[in-house]
């Protein structure tokens, strides 16, 4: 009985929730200008984890045949046979149900807007089949997290959380480009679209640097737009900028051996650093 939950956790790489969840909290904290009540944070967390599990589950189910042909991904649960396709579909159904339960506890506007989010989850896996801009679509899909959290707190939609969405979009699109470099030869053979395929690794990595620079610039704009934020927040932005610079420095056309370090370790640290400094700045004022 214990084996199946562990397999499902690996199936959706539950540890990758650390990428989007802190930015969802950022949207909630900035909307409220302080730490919201525990119950609201609890339901936001449930919704974000369920949404992220649904998105990853759909990606694994839709792409299982491609994953089976790729030596790097052939060991994933469905291609390897440790989970069946029907179990993957069932997991998506349970995740969708959990998402609905969580949304029911939040303002009605979150429920009304949720079909847009779920549609993005379904569409994303197909984008790599027809456009090299799939990285930006992924980033924008995950970037909906802080917008949703803002709506959950304010009961309304505004332009400010879209600054956070922009940060997440460019940040995640940038490191997804780095990650796509691992599959360059396979993607070329299979006709899978990515910027490393269309531009080559060197130029694609320069696009990553531009995207990450834009993400940092938007972080600065957030600090200027929200008067509650001050020196502590901008110190955090400086730390994030340094971490992004390091992430880009350890990956090059000559050495892709540290892509996994750049992808998982560095980006997990970046998201935690950002929310830690943002939260501290809000709390101490």
Secondary structure in CASP SS format (residue, H / E / C, confidence):
PFRMAT SS
TARGET T0000
AUTHOR 0000-0000-0000
METHOD secondary structure of the structure
MODEL  1
X C 1.00
X H 1.00
X H 1.00
X H 1.00
X H 1.00
X H 1.00
X H 1.00
X H 1.00
X H 1.00
X H 1.00
X H 1.00
X C 1.00
X C 1.00
X H 1.00
X H 1.00
X H 1.00
X H 1.00
X H 1.00
X H 1.00
X H 1.00
X H 1.00
X H 1.00
X H 1.00
X H 1.00
X H 1.00
X H 1.00
X H 1.00
X H 1.00
X H 1.00
X H 1.00
X H 1.00
X H 1.00
X C 1.00
X C 1.00
X C 1.00
X C 1.00
X C 1.00
X H 1.00
X H 1.00
X H 1.00
X H 1.00
X H 1.00
X H 1.00
X H 1.00
X H 1.00
X H 1.00
X H 1.00
X H 1.00
X H 1.00
X H 1.00
X H 1.00
X H 1.00
X H 1.00
X H 1.00
X H 1.00
X H 1.00
X H 1.00
X H 1.00
X H 1.00
X H 1.00
X H 1.00
X H 1.00
X C 1.00
X H 1.00
X H 1.00
X H 1.00
X H 1.00
X H 1.00
X H 1.00
X C 1.00
X C 1.00
X C 1.00
X C 1.00
X C 1.00
X C 1.00
X C 1.00
X H 1.00
X H 1.00
X H 1.00
X H 1.00
X C 1.00
X C 1.00
X C 1.00
X C 1.00
X H 1.00
X H 1.00
X H 1.00
X H 1.00
X H 1.00
X H 1.00
X H 1.00
X H 1.00
X H 1.00
X H 1.00
X H 1.00
X H 1.00
X H 1.00
X H 1.00
X H 1.00
X H 1.00
X H 1.00
X H 1.00
X H 1.00
X H 1.00
X C 1.00
X C 1.00
X C 1.00
X H 1.00
X H 1.00
X H 1.00
X H 1.00
X H 1.00
X H 1.00
X H 1.00
X H 1.00
X H 1.00
X H 1.00
X H 1.00
X H 1.00
X H 1.00
X H 1.00
X H 1.00
X H 1.00
X H 1.00
X H 1.00
X H 1.00
X H 1.00
X C 1.00
X C 1.00
X C 1.00
X C 1.00
X C 1.00
X C 1.00
X H 1.00
X H 1.00
X H 1.00
X H 1.00
X H 1.00
X H 1.00
X H 1.00
X H 1.00
X H 1.00
X H 1.00
X H 1.00
X H 1.00
X H 1.00
X H 1.00
X H 1.00
X H 1.00
X H 1.00
X H 1.00
X H 1.00
X H 1.00
X H 1.00
X C 1.00
X C 1.00
X C 1.00
X C 1.00
X C 1.00
X C 1.00
X H 1.00
X H 1.00
X H 1.00
X H 1.00
X H 1.00
X H 1.00
X H 1.00
X H 1.00
X H 1.00
X H 1.00
X H 1.00
X H 1.00
X H 1.00
X H 1.00
X H 1.00
X H 1.00
X H 1.00
X H 1.00
X H 1.00
X H 1.00
X H 1.00
X H 1.00
X H 1.00
X H 1.00
X H 1.00
X H 1.00
X H 1.00
X H 1.00
X H 1.00
X H 1.00
X C 1.00
X C 1.00
X C 1.00
X C 1.00
X H 1.00
X H 1.00
X H 1.00
X H 1.00
X H 1.00
X C 1.00
X H 1.00
X H 1.00
X H 1.00
X H 1.00
X H 1.00
X H 1.00
X H 1.00
X H 1.00
X H 1.00
X H 1.00
X H 1.00
X H 1.00
X H 1.00
X H 1.00
X H 1.00
X H 1.00
X H 1.00
X H 1.00
X H 1.00
X H 1.00
X H 1.00
X H 1.00
X H 1.00
X H 1.00
X H 1.00
X C 1.00
X C 1.00
X C 1.00
X C 1.00
X C 1.00
X H 1.00
X H 1.00
X H 1.00
X H 1.00
X H 1.00
X H 1.00
X H 1.00
X H 1.00
X H 1.00
X H 1.00
X H 1.00
X H 1.00
X H 1.00
X H 1.00
X H 1.00
X H 1.00
X H 1.00
X H 1.00
X H 1.00
X C 1.00
X C 1.00
X C 1.00
X C 1.00
X C 1.00
X C 1.00
X C 1.00
X C 1.00
X C 1.00
X H 1.00
X H 1.00
X H 1.00
X H 1.00
X H 1.00
X H 1.00
X H 1.00
X H 1.00
X H 1.00
X H 1.00
X H 1.00
X H 1.00
X H 1.00
X H 1.00
X H 1.00
X H 1.00
X H 1.00
X H 1.00
X H 1.00
X H 1.00
X H 1.00
X H 1.00
X H 1.00
X H 1.00
X H 1.00
X C 1.00
X C 1.00
END
